[in-house]
Amino acid sequence: MKHLLFVLFISISALTTAQQTTMKSAWLEKWDNSKTYLIGIAEAMPEEKYDFKPTERQMTFKEQLLHIKGNIDWLSNTYFSETDFQKTTGVQPKTKQETIALIKSAFENAYNLIAASPDEKMSDTVEFFSGPKSKIQILNLLQDHVSHHRGQIIVYLNLNNVEPPQFVGW
């Protein structure tokens, strides 16, 4: 009987947890994984290779990271906060650790803004330069942009014989 009650309790707990998963909570979990993976990639590249770029027309490794950060700042602040986002060029980080700290901060700020956004507002339509989009589409764009540039800088690691970290994200 005890065994049956235990199985019943575990089944109900699992069902309750599954029912509480929302699109936003699933996205936030993926966002945390994305941050962990990108930081692992940024940490893997030796500091002296942060100015590496495969061709003249491509961004350096560091520029790619800062481009990712800038896009995270723009989209999360513009579409998930009440503040009027102003793009700033600011002082460029001088070291690898300063660059990584900026990326972590951008991911965490975006996470907090989106976590604080009501679930029922995720389907709201917002004005975007390419036409109206839902906030769900903006979330997808945030993740797709990180994935796109992260894929590029994995190649930068490989071109420098640096072993990329294991994928984080399942």
Backbone as CSV, one residue per row, in Angstrom:
resi,resn,N_x,N_y,N_z,CA_x,CA_y,CA_z,C_x,C_y,C_z
1,MET,0.825,-1.200,0.000,0.000,0.000,0.000,0.866,1.261,0.000
2,LYS,1.940,1.263,0.832,2.825,2.418,0.874,3.412,2.691,-0.500
3,HIS,3.794,1.613,-1.190,4.395,1.755,-2.513,3.398,2.378,-3.490
4,LEU,2.159,1.958,-3.443,1.126,2.500,-4.316,0.888,3.981,-4.037
5,LEU,0.851,4.375,-2.772,0.671,5.783,-2.416,1.855,6.625,-2.900
6,PHE,3.056,6.084,-2.777,4.250,6.799,-3.233,4.184,7.020,-4.750
7,VAL,3.837,5.982,-5.496,3.724,6.095,-6.956,2.648,7.112,-7.329
8,LEU,1.527,7.091,-6.633,0.446,8.035,-6.879,0.924,9.469,-6.606
9,PHE,1.642,9.680,-5.508,2.160,11.001,-5.156,3.123,11.504,-6.235
10,ILE,4.032,10.658,-6.673,5.007,11.039,-7.712,4.277,11.360,-9.014
11,SER,3.295,10.587,-9.370,2.537,10.822,-10.604,1.807,12.157,-10.562
12,ILE,1.175,12.453,-9.447,0.456,13.729,-9.301,1.444,14.887,-9.324
13,SER,2.588,14.742,-8.665,3.609,15.803,-8.657,4.117,16.068,-10.063
14,ALA,4.375,15.013,-10.814,4.872,15.178,-12.185,3.822,15.841,-13.058
15,LEU,2.565,15.455,-12.905,1.482,16.046,-13.684,1.325,17.525,-13.352
16,THR,1.402,17.862,-12.074,1.286,19.265,-11.656,2.422,20.085,-12.238
17,THR,3.638,19.564,-12.180,4.795,20.276,-12.737,4.632,20.460,-14.237
18,ALA,4.201,19.441,-14.938,4.029,19.531,-16.388,2.960,20.561,-16.748
19,GLN,1.919,20.637,-15.958,0.851,21.587,-16.240,1.289,23.024,-16.000
20,GLN,2.310,23.246,-15.182,2.763,24.587,-14.872,3.744,25.136,-15.898
21,THR,4.228,24.295,-16.805,5.149,24.758,-17.832,4.391,25.612,-18.835
22,THR,4.894,26.824,-19.033,4.302,27.722,-20.014,5.323,27.962,-21.113
23,MET,4.879,28.600,-22.166,5.802,28.961,-23.241,6.920,29.817,-22.671
24,LYS,6.576,30.768,-21.824,7.576,31.672,-21.255,8.545,30.926,-20.348
25,SER,8.044,30.058,-19.493,8.949,29.340,-18.587,9.878,28.408,-19.370
26,ALA,9.375,27.799,-20.425,10.223,26.957,-21.279,11.292,27.810,-21.956
27,TRP,10.901,28.997,-22.419,11.859,29.895,-23.071,12.922,30.345,-22.070
28,LEU,12.521,30.686,-20.855,13.477,31.136,-19.842,14.493,30.046,-19.508
29,GLU,14.043,28.794,-19.455,14.969,27.686,-19.223,15.972,27.591,-20.370
30,LYS,15.480,27.679,-21.586,16.356,27.629,-22.766,17.316,28.820,-22.766
31,TRP,16.833,29.999,-22.367,17.660,31.209,-22.325,18.831,31.029,-21.348
32,ASP,18.547,30.449,-20.182,19.620,30.177,-19.217,20.653,29.222,-19.807
33,ASN,20.183,28.189,-20.486,21.097,27.247,-21.130,21.921,27.940,-22.213
34,SER,21.278,28.821,-22.964,21.961,29.552,-24.024,23.070,30.425,-23.437
35,LYS,22.773,31.074,-22.322,23.779,31.899,-21.632,24.960,31.036,-21.201
36,THR,24.670,29.921,-20.562,25.733,29.032,-20.078,26.629,28.574,-21.223
37,TYR,26.020,28.220,-22.346,26.782,27.731,-23.497,27.626,28.845,-24.110
38,LEU,27.049,30.033,-24.277,27.808,31.143,-24.859,28.962,31.546,-23.941
39,ILE,28.732,31.586,-22.645,29.801,31.930,-21.707,30.907,30.877,-21.775
40,GLY,30.543,29.631,-21.898,31.541,28.561,-22.052,32.396,28.764,-23.288
41,ILE,31.771,29.176,-24.376,32.497,29.451,-25.622,33.412,30.659,-25.435
42,ALA,32.893,31.714,-24.803,33.690,32.926,-24.568,34.882,32.623,-23.661
43,GLU,34.686,31.767,-22.687,35.778,31.407,-21.781,36.807,30.514,-22.469
44,ALA,36.369,29.689,-23.422,37.286,28.765,-24.097,38.301,29.487,-24.982
45,MET,37.903,30.582,-25.597,38.817,31.293,-26.491,39.886,32.018,-25.664
46,PRO,41.156,31.776,-25.965,42.212,32.506,-25.248,42.080,34.010,-25.485
47,GLU,42.393,34.783,-24.473,42.246,36.244,-24.563,43.010,36.824,-25.746
48,GLU,44.173,36.287,-26.047,44.969,36.822,-27.156,44.327,36.550,-28.522
49,LYS,43.293,35.741,-28.563,42.571,35.447,-29.819,41.247,36.200,-29.908
50,TYR,40.937,37.067,-28.956,39.673,37.804,-28.989,39.586,38.764,-30.180
51,ASP,40.717,39.125,-30.766,40.716,39.989,-31.952,40.797,39.191,-33.248
52,PHE,40.709,37.862,-33.155,40.758,37.015,-34.350,39.488,37.169,-35.173
53,LYS,39.662,37.237,-36.503,38.535,37.155,-37.420,39.014,36.372,-38.640
54,PRO,38.172,35.476,-39.148,38.586,34.601,-40.247,38.879,35.342,-41.561
55,THR,38.122,36.397,-41.824,38.335,37.179,-43.049,38.185,38.655,-42.706
56,GLU,38.643,39.506,-43.586,38.564,40.953,-43.359,37.142,41.445,-43.160
57,ARG,36.182,40.853,-43.859,34.811,41.372,-43.800,33.999,40.847,-42.622
58,GLN,34.579,39.984,-41.819,33.871,39.441,-40.663,34.247,40.194,-39.386
59,MET,33.393,40.072,-38.387,33.678,40.653,-37.078,34.722,39.804,-36.363
60,THR,35.446,40.430,-35.439,36.346,39.663,-34.583,35.512,38.838,-33.607
61,PHE,36.175,37.916,-32.931,35.504,37.119,-31.911,34.853,38.028,-30.880
62,LYS,35.601,39.004,-30.391,35.084,39.944,-29.395,33.932,40.769,-29.960
63,GLU,34.057,41.235,-31.194,32.967,42.010,-31.809,31.700,41.185,-31.936
64,GLN,31.844,39.899,-32.247,30.674,39.009,-32.315,29.980,38.958,-30.943
65,LEU,30.771,38.782,-29.892,30.193,38.721,-28.544,29.478,40.025,-28.192
66,LEU,30.101,41.149,-28.507,29.489,42.441,-28.198,28.265,42.708,-29.072
67,HIS,28.274,42.196,-30.293,27.099,42.307,-31.165,25.928,41.517,-30.569
68,ILE,26.198,40.318,-30.084,25.161,39.512,-29.424,24.605,40.283,-28.234
69,LYS,25.489,40.827,-27.406,25.087,41.592,-26.228,24.215,42.782,-26.611
70,GLY,24.626,43.517,-27.643,23.870,44.688,-28.075,22.464,44.338,-28.530
71,ASN,22.341,43.233,-29.238,21.023,42.797,-29.710,20.138,42.366,-28.549
72,ILE,20.725,41.673,-27.574,19.969,41.270,-26.385,19.460,42.513,-25.658
73,ASP,20.346,43.488,-25.465,19.954,44.728,-24.782,18.816,45.421,-25.521
74,TRP,18.965,45.564,-26.828,17.964,46.269,-27.637,16.600,45.585,-27.569
75,LEU,16.555,44.289,-27.901,15.261,43.606,-27.975,14.598,43.460,-26.603
76,SER,15.370,43.083,-25.597,14.749,42.863,-24.287,14.264,44.170,-23.669
77,ASN,15.051,45.221,-23.765,14.646,46.499,-23.186,13.535,47.169,-23.987
78,THR,13.603,47.071,-25.303,12.587,47.716,-26.140,11.222,47.055,-26.016
79,TYR,11.193,45.733,-25.967,9.918,45.031,-26.051,9.433,44.414,-24.738
80,PHE,10.259,44.439,-23.692,9.848,43.816,-22.438,10.049,44.714,-21.221
81,SER,10.222,46.009,-21.469,10.303,46.958,-20.350,9.564,48.226,-20.744
82,GLU,9.368,49.067,-19.779,8.675,50.338,-20.009,9.651,51.468,-20.314
83,THR,10.939,51.181,-20.222,11.927,52.228,-20.469,12.108,52.439,-21.962
84,ASP,12.532,53.627,-22.317,12.799,53.971,-23.707,14.259,53.636,-23.988
85,PHE,14.502,52.547,-24.685,15.865,52.078,-24.915,16.641,53.043,-25.801
86,GLN,17.817,53.402,-25.342,18.729,54.252,-26.102,20.022,53.475,-26.318
87,LYS,20.330,53.213,-27.570,21.569,52.504,-27.885,22.746,53.417,-27.556
88,THR,23.705,52.862,-26.828,24.905,53.618,-26.500,26.119,52.835,-26.973
89,THR,27.105,53.549,-27.417,28.334,52.877,-27.820,29.175,52.547,-26.595
90,GLY,29.204,53.438,-25.635,29.887,53.175,-24.378,31.358,52.850,-24.540
91,VAL,31.981,52.608,-23.427,33.386,52.229,-23.402,33.472,50.736,-23.713
92,GLN,34.333,50.400,-24.652,34.510,48.998,-25.027,35.306,48.268,-23.939
93,PRO,34.940,47.047,-23.639,35.691,46.291,-22.637,37.121,46.048,-23.120
94,LYS,38.052,46.100,-22.204,39.466,45.932,-22.562,39.917,44.478,-22.439
95,THR,39.268,43.729,-21.555,39.734,42.363,-21.297,38.647,41.334,-21.618
96,LYS,39.095,40.113,-21.683,38.181,38.985,-21.879,37.165,38.931,-20.740
97,GLN,37.619,39.088,-19.508,36.723,38.999,-18.356,35.694,40.124,-18.349
98,GLU,36.085,41.324,-18.764,35.131,42.439,-18.856,34.074,42.138,-19.927
99,THR,34.501,41.551,-21.032,33.578,41.195,-22.111,32.576,40.150,-21.631
100,ILE,33.085,39.129,-20.957,32.219,38.059,-20.440,31.237,38.623,-19.412
101,ALA,31.698,39.528,-18.567,30.810,40.127,-17.559,29.671,40.898,-18.233
102,LEU,29.962,41.609,-19.316,28.916,42.342,-20.044,27.889,41.393,-20.651
103,ILE,28.349,40.283,-21.188,27.436,39.297,-21.782,26.541,38.690,-20.701
104,LYS,27.139,38.301,-19.589,26.352,37.735,-18.483,25.280,38.727,-18.035
105,SER,25.670,39.970,-17.892,24.735,41.001,-17.450,23.585,41.173,-18.436
106,ALA,23.882,41.172,-19.725,22.828,41.312,-20.739,21.848,40.140,-20.675
107,PHE,22.364,38.926,-20.568,21.501,37.745,-20.465,20.631,37.815,-19.214
108,GLU,21.236,38.194,-18.095,20.490,38.242,-16.833,19.436,39.340,-16.852
109,ASN,19.760,40.490,-17.404,18.783,41.570,-17.511,17.599,41.136,-18.383
110,ALA,17.898,40.527,-19.526,16.826,40.050,-20.406,15.972,39.011,-19.679
111,TYR,16.622,38.081,-18.994,15.893,37.056,-18.245,14.928,37.710,-17.257
112,ASN,15.430,38.663,-16.480,14.600,39.313,-15.460,13.442,40.099,-16.072
113,LEU,13.700,40.806,-17.157,12.626,41.564,-17.814,11.535,40.642,-18.337
114,ILE,11.944,39.554,-18.966,10.973,38.640,-19.566,10.251,37.840,-18.483
115,ALA,10.963,37.445,-17.447,10.323,36.727,-16.337,9.248,37.589,-15.683
116,ALA,9.475,38.889,-15.637,8.513,39.806,-15.011,7.339,40.148,-15.932
117,SER,7.446,39.821,-17.209,6.358,40.115,-18.160,5.223,39.109,-17.964
118,PRO,3.999,39.584,-17.866,2.864,38.662,-17.678,2.718,37.684,-18.856
119,ASP,2.445,36.434,-18.529,2.262,35.410,-19.563,1.225,35.827,-20.598
120,GLU,0.144,36.439,-20.127,-0.939,36.795,-21.056,-0.524,37.912,-22.029
121,LYS,0.578,38.585,-21.783,1.050,39.654,-22.677,1.980,39.135,-23.778
122,MET,2.351,37.864,-23.723,3.292,37.317,-24.695,2.718,37.279,-26.119
123,SER,1.423,37.226,-26.244,0.798,37.222,-27.571,0.540,38.624,-28.095
124,ASP,0.796,39.650,-27.282,0.591,41.036,-27.720,1.436,41.334,-28.959
125,THR,0.889,42.160,-29.832,1.600,42.574,-31.043,2.352,43.866,-30.762
126,VAL,3.595,43.916,-31.239,4.434,45.104,-31.091,4.905,45.541,-32.478
127,GLU,5.242,46.813,-32.579,5.779,47.321,-33.843,7.255,46.970,-33.927
128,PHE,7.630,46.404,-35.070,9.014,46.010,-35.322,9.396,46.578,-36.681
129,PHE,10.670,46.798,-36.922,11.060,47.454,-38.175,10.640,46.675,-39.423
130,SER,10.476,45.370,-39.300,10.045,44.574,-40.455,8.543,44.308,-40.457
131,GLY,7.819,44.988,-39.564,6.371,44.825,-39.490,5.951,44.322,-38.126
132,PRO,4.642,44.313,-37.869,4.138,43.888,-36.562,4.563,42.456,-36.226
133,LYS,4.953,42.254,-34.964,5.359,40.935,-34.463,4.736,40.738,-33.087
134,SER,4.532,39.492,-32.721,4.095,39.209,-31.353,5.337,39.180,-30.465
135,LYS,5.111,39.338,-29.191,6.240,39.245,-28.263,6.850,37.836,-28.300
136,ILE,6.046,36.835,-28.610,6.572,35.476,-28.773,7.588,35.464,-29.913
137,GLN,7.269,36.150,-31.005,8.209,36.227,-32.120,9.489,36.965,-31.719
138,ILE,9.374,37.975,-30.884,10.558,38.699,-30.406,11.415,37.755,-29.552
139,LEU,10.783,36.932,-28.715,11.543,35.945,-27.938,12.292,34.990,-28.854
140,ASN,11.615,34.528,-29.900,12.270,33.633,-30.858,13.429,34.337,-31.556
141,LEU,13.234,35.597,-31.897,14.295,36.367,-32.532,15.491,36.512,-31.598
142,LEU,15.251,36.791,-30.329,16.337,36.880,-29.354,17.181,35.605,-29.379
143,GLN,16.521,34.467,-29.273,17.241,33.196,-29.231,17.899,32.875,-30.572
144,ASP,17.199,33.108,-31.666,17.773,32.817,-32.991,19.022,33.646,-33.253
145,HIS,19.003,34.907,-32.843,20.157,35.781,-33.075,21.373,35.277,-32.289
146,VAL,21.159,34.898,-31.032,22.258,34.344,-30.234,22.788,33.082,-30.908
147,SER,21.891,32.184,-31.303,22.307,30.919,-31.925,23.083,31.154,-33.218
148,HIS,22.617,32.091,-34.016,23.265,32.402,-35.297,24.724,32.820,-35.080
149,HIS,24.936,33.791,-34.219,26.296,34.295,-34.011,27.141,33.339,-33.167
150,ARG,26.510,32.602,-32.280,27.246,31.598,-31.506,27.789,30.521,-32.434
151,GLY,26.996,30.143,-33.418,27.468,29.171,-34.408,28.679,29.684,-35.170
152,GLN,28.679,30.973,-35.480,29.821,31.554,-36.177,31.082,31.496,-35.309
153,ILE,30.946,31.841,-34.039,32.157,31.892,-33.219,32.651,30.503,-32.801
154,ILE,31.806,29.493,-32.907,32.296,28.123,-32.718,33.295,27.808,-33.822
155,VAL,33.026,28.289,-35.026,33.975,28.115,-36.130,35.280,28.840,-35.798
156,TYR,35.177,30.032,-35.211,36.388,30.766,-34.812,37.236,29.927,-33.853
157,LEU,36.574,29.256,-32.894,37.301,28.377,-31.980,38.014,27.279,-32.762
158,ASN,37.276,26.618,-33.639,37.852,25.513,-34.402,39.009,25.960,-35.282
159,LEU,38.912,27.141,-35.874,40.001,27.654,-36.709,41.258,27.949,-35.884
160,ASN,41.094,28.098,-34.583,42.225,28.350,-33.692,42.594,27.121,-32.864
161,ASN,42.097,25.953,-33.281,42.380,24.690,-32.587,42.000,24.736,-31.105
162,VAL,40.895,25.422,-30.827,40.357,25.480,-29.461,39.138,24.569,-29.416
163,GLU,39.146,23.661,-28.485,38.025,22.714,-28.341,36.786,23.447,-27.825
164,PRO,35.701,23.440,-28.614,34.457,24.075,-28.113,33.914,23.286,-26.920
165,PRO,33.246,23.975,-26.000,32.640,23.265,-24.861,31.491,22.376,-25.333
166,GLN,31.128,21.443,-24.490,29.974,20.594,-24.767,28.715,21.460,-24.867
167,PHE,27.812,21.088,-25.754,26.553,21.805,-25.915,25.762,21.767,-24.604
168,VAL,25.160,22.902,-24.276,24.300,23.023,-23.109,22.932,23.425,-23.638
169,GLY,21.900,22.716,-23.293,20.613,23.170,-23.741,19.511,22.158,-23.810
170,TRP,19.772,20.937,-23.531,18.673,19.969,-23.586,17.821,20.211,-22.393
